[in-house]
Amino acid sequence: MSAAMPMLSIKGLSKTYASGQVALKPVDLDVRRGEILALLGPNGAGKTTLISIVCGLVNPGKGRVAVDGHDILAGYRETRARIGLVPQELHTDMFETVLDTVRFSRGLFGLAPNPDHLRQVLESLSLWDKRDSRIMALSGGMKRRLLIAKALAHEPSLLFLDEPTAGVDVELRRDMWRLIRRLRDDGMTIVLTTHYIEEAEEMADRVGVIHKGELLLVEETAALMQRLGRRTLSVHLTEPLAQVPAELADWSLELDESGTVLSLSFSPADEPGGVPRLLRQLNQLGLGFTDLNTSQSSLEEIFVELVRERS
């Protein structure tokens, strides 16, 4: 397949259940080869429905989905063989050993045994030393890694991770992030769903924001922060003010309760010279300051703003 062809192409995909519940409004989405795309949204937003359709677990409504150029309905076997799915929960026999359950997962796709590949997968996930351990004896973190090993057993090229770090501690979450980035560096295309803003901001090449079944946007993570992320300039004054001087009315400034910090919220699209002009005006008014600092809005604040705009 051409490198220019997206690994996953979704056109006009929608899903309405028999009850009348609209789970997905028409979605158009292309996922590039070798990227990490994060689908960001609250519980019930439609993230799991979307990946369940692509993975063949839920029947699509209208629209078309292709994986590596193959239609998911007309070429079900071809597309399913290219997909690895890491669900939120581990559903397997707890008395099985690690190696047996990974071997079984590969066999489900009718593939010939490949001990070298399974060893490589387990070693990359730091599970080889546990290959003969029963699943019930594994720690929570190792069970998470085993889910990924099972998904990689049949050598897929597209990996879905549904809330990969839900309910795990911060240290394990960061371990999982490093692991997922390493898979991407090895050429894997990854789509992950999450409601952790930090997860999307930390790992994803692009972020898709989904809310109430609607894909609001898909953008490069850095570009999204640049376009929608607001900055706040805080000016720490040497002397307190009772109120914002009238001469500063051109700027929408806020004064804190102590009267010693002036704050200006602005976006990259605002007048480029606005901040220097403000500082010159402060100097002309004889208002000294001891410190200046800026902070950028987080992806969480951007998400809240986007949802507010669409509500």
C-alpha positions in Angstrom: 0.0 0.0 0.0 1.1 3.6 -0.7 2.6 5.4 2.3 0.3 8.3 1.4 -2.7 6.2 1.9 -4.1 6.6 5.4 -3.9 3.5 7.6 -7.5 4.2 8.7 -10.0 6.0 6.6 -13.5 6.8 7.9 -16.1 8.5 5.7 -19.5 9.6 6.9 -19.7 7.0 9.7 -22.7 7.2 11.9 -24.5 4.9 14.4 -28.0 5.0 15.7 -29.2 2.1 17.9 -32.6 0.5 17.7 -33.7 2.5 20.8 -33.2 5.7 18.8 -30.0 6.6 20.7 -27.6 8.4 18.4 -24.2 7.1 19.4 -22.2 8.6 16.5 -23.1 11.5 14.2 -21.4 11.4 10.8 -17.7 11.1 11.3 -14.9 11.8 8.8 -11.4 10.9 9.9 -8.2 9.8 8.3 -5.4 8.3 10.6 -1.9 8.6 9.1 0.6 5.7 9.1 2.9 5.7 12.1 1.1 8.4 14.1 -0.5 8.4 17.5 -4.0 9.8 17.4 -5.8 10.5 20.7 -9.6 10.5 20.7 -10.4 12.8 23.6 -13.8 13.0 25.3 -15.8 12.3 28.4 -17.4 8.9 29.1 -20.3 8.3 26.8 -18.9 10.6 24.1 -18.8 7.9 21.4 -15.1 7.0 21.6 -15.6 3.3 22.3 -18.5 3.0 19.8 -16.2 4.4 17.1 -13.4 1.9 17.7 -15.8 -1.0 18.2 -17.2 -0.4 14.7 -13.7 -0.3 13.2 -12.7 -3.4 15.0 -15.8 -5.3 13.9 -17.4 -5.6 17.3 -20.4 -3.3 16.5 -22.2 -3.1 13.2 -21.8 0.2 11.5 -24.8 2.4 10.6 -24.1 4.5 7.6 -20.8 5.4 6.1 -17.6 3.6 5.0 -14.5 2.5 6.9 -11.3 1.2 5.3 -8.2 -0.2 7.1 -5.0 -0.2 5.0 -7.2 0.3 1.9 -9.6 -2.7 2.7 -13.3 -2.1 3.5 -14.2 -3.4 7.0 -17.3 -5.1 5.7 -16.2 -6.4 2.3 -12.8 -7.3 3.5 -13.5 -8.2 7.1 -10.8 -10.9 7.4 -8.1 -8.7 5.9 -9.0 -5.7 8.0 -9.4 -7.6 11.3 -6.0 -9.2 10.8 -4.4 -5.8 10.6 -6.0 -4.5 13.8 -4.9 -5.1 17.4 -7.3 -4.1 20.1 -6.4 -3.4 23.7 -9.6 -3.3 25.7 -10.0 -1.8 29.2 -10.4 -5.1 30.9 -8.6 -8.5 30.7 -11.0 -11.2 29.8 -9.1 -14.5 29.9 -8.6 -17.6 32.0 -6.7 -16.5 35.1 -5.2 -20.0 35.5 -3.5 -19.7 32.0 0.1 -18.8 31.8 1.3 -15.6 30.1 2.9 -17.5 27.1 -0.1 -19.7 26.6 -2.6 -16.9 26.4 -0.5 -14.9 24.0 0.0 -18.0 21.9 -3.7 -18.6 21.9 -4.4 -15.0 20.8 -2.2 -15.5 17.8 -3.9 -18.8 16.9 -7.3 -17.1 16.8 -6.2 -15.5 13.5 -5.2 -18.8 12.0 -1.5 -17.9 11.9 1.3 -20.4 12.1 3.2 -20.5 15.4 6.0 -18.0 15.6 7.9 -18.4 18.9 10.5 -15.8 18.0 7.8 -13.1 17.5 6.0 -14.0 20.7 9.3 -13.9 22.6 10.1 -10.5 21.1 6.7 -9.1 22.1 7.0 -10.4 25.6 10.5 -9.1 26.0 9.6 -5.7 24.7 6.9 -5.6 27.4 9.1 -6.9 30.2 7.0 -10.0 30.4 9.4 -12.7 29.2 10.5 -13.6 32.7 6.9 -14.1 33.6 6.0 -16.3 30.6 5.3 -19.3 32.7 3.4 -17.4 35.5 -0.3 -17.8 35.8 -2.2 -14.6 34.9 -3.8 -14.5 38.4 -0.3 -14.0 39.9 0.5 -10.9 37.8 0.4 -7.4 39.2 -2.1 -4.9 37.8 0.7 -3.3 35.7 1.7 -6.6 34.2 -1.9 -7.4 33.4 -2.1 -4.2 31.4 1.1 -5.1 29.6 -0.3 -8.6 28.9 -3.3 -7.0 27.2 -1.0 -5.2 24.8 1.0 -8.4 24.2 -2.2 -10.3 23.3 -3.1 -7.5 20.8 0.4 -7.6 19.2 0.5 -11.4 19.0 -0.8 -11.6 15.4 1.5 -8.8 14.1 -1.1 -6.0 13.5 -0.2 -2.7 11.9 -3.0 -0.6 13.6 -3.3 -0.7 17.3 -6.4 0.5 19.3 -6.0 1.3 23.0 -9.3 1.9 24.8 -8.6 4.0 27.9 -5.2 2.3 28.3 -4.3 3.9 31.7 -7.8 4.2 33.3 -7.6 3.5 37.0 -3.8 3.1 37.2 -1.4 5.1 39.3 0.7 7.9 38.0 3.9 5.9 37.8 2.4 3.1 35.8 0.6 5.6 33.6 4.0 7.1 32.6 5.5 3.7 32.0 2.6 3.0 29.7 3.2 6.2 27.9 6.8 5.3 27.2 5.8 1.9 26.0 3.2 3.3 23.6 5.6 5.9 22.2 8.2 3.1 21.6 5.6 1.1 19.6 4.9 4.2 17.5 8.7 4.6 17.0 8.8 1.0 15.7 6.3 1.9 13.0 2.9 1.1 14.7 -0.1 3.3 14.0 -1.9 3.9 17.2 -5.4 5.2 18.1 -6.1 5.6 21.8 -9.2 6.8 23.5 -8.8 8.7 26.7 -10.5 11.2 29.0 -7.1 12.1 30.5 -6.2 15.5 29.0 -2.6 15.1 30.1 -2.4 11.7 28.2 -3.5 13.3 24.9 -1.2 16.3 25.4 1.8 14.2 26.4 1.7 11.5 23.7 -0.5 12.3 20.7 0.7 13.6 17.4 -2.9 14.7 16.8 -5.9 15.1 19.0 -9.5 14.4 18.0 -12.1 15.9 20.3 -15.4 14.0 20.4 -18.5 15.0 22.4 -22.0 13.6 22.3 -21.2 11.4 19.2 -19.8 14.3 17.2 -16.1 14.7 16.2 -15.6 18.4 16.9 -12.2 18.6 15.4 -8.9 16.8 14.7 -5.7 18.8 14.8 -2.0 18.5 15.4 -1.6 18.7 19.2 0.9 21.6 19.0 -1.3 23.5 16.5 -4.4 23.0 18.6 -2.6 24.5 21.6 -1.3 27.4 19.4 -4.7 28.1 17.9 -6.9 27.8 20.9 -4.6 27.9 23.8 -4.7 31.2 25.6 -1.8 32.7 27.5 -2.0 34.6 30.7 0.5 37.4 31.5 0.8 38.2 35.2 2.5 41.5 36.2 3.5 41.7 39.9 3.4 45.3 40.9 5.7 47.0 43.4 2.9 49.0 44.9 -0.8 47.8 45.3 -3.6 49.4 43.3 -7.1 50.1 44.4 -8.4 49.5 40.9 -7.2 49.2 37.3 -6.3 52.7 36.0 -8.5 54.1 33.3 -5.5 54.6 31.1 -5.2 50.8 30.8 -8.8 50.4 29.5 -7.5 49.2 26.1 -6.6 45.9 27.8 -9.0 43.6 29.5 -7.0 43.5 32.7 -7.9 41.8 36.0 -6.6 42.9 39.4 -6.2 40.4 42.1 -7.6 40.9 45.6 -4.3 42.1 47.0 -4.1 44.8 44.3 -0.6 43.7 43.4 -1.0 41.4 40.4 -2.4 42.5 37.0 -3.4 39.7 34.7 -3.9 39.8 30.9 -5.4 36.9 29.0 -4.6 36.8 25.3 -4.3 34.4 22.4 -1.6 33.9 19.7 -4.1 35.5 17.3 -4.3 38.7 19.2 -2.4 41.9 18.3 1.4 40.9 18.4 2.5 44.1 20.0 -0.2 44.2 22.7 1.9 43.0 25.5 4.9 45.3 24.8 2.6 48.2 24.4 1.0 47.4 27.8 4.4 47.3 29.5 5.3 50.6 28.0 2.1 52.1 29.2 2.7 50.8 32.7 6.1 52.5 32.6 4.6 55.8 31.5 2.1 55.6 34.4 5.0 55.1 36.8 3.7 51.6 37.8 6.8 49.5 38.7 6.8 45.7 38.8 9.0 43.1 40.3 8.2 40.1 38.2 6.5 39.0 35.0 5.4 35.5 34.1 3.2 33.9 31.5 1.3 30.6 31.5 -0.4 28.8 28.7 -3.9 27.2 29.0 -3.9 23.4 29.1 -5.6 21.1 26.7 -8.2 20.6 29.4 -9.2 24.2 29.3 -9.3 24.1 25.5 -11.6 21.1 25.6 -14.0 22.7 28.0 -14.1 25.8 25.8 -14.8 23.7 22.7 -17.6 21.8 24.4 -19.1 25.0 25.7 -19.1 26.5 22.2 -21.0 23.5 20.8 -23.5 23.1 23.7 
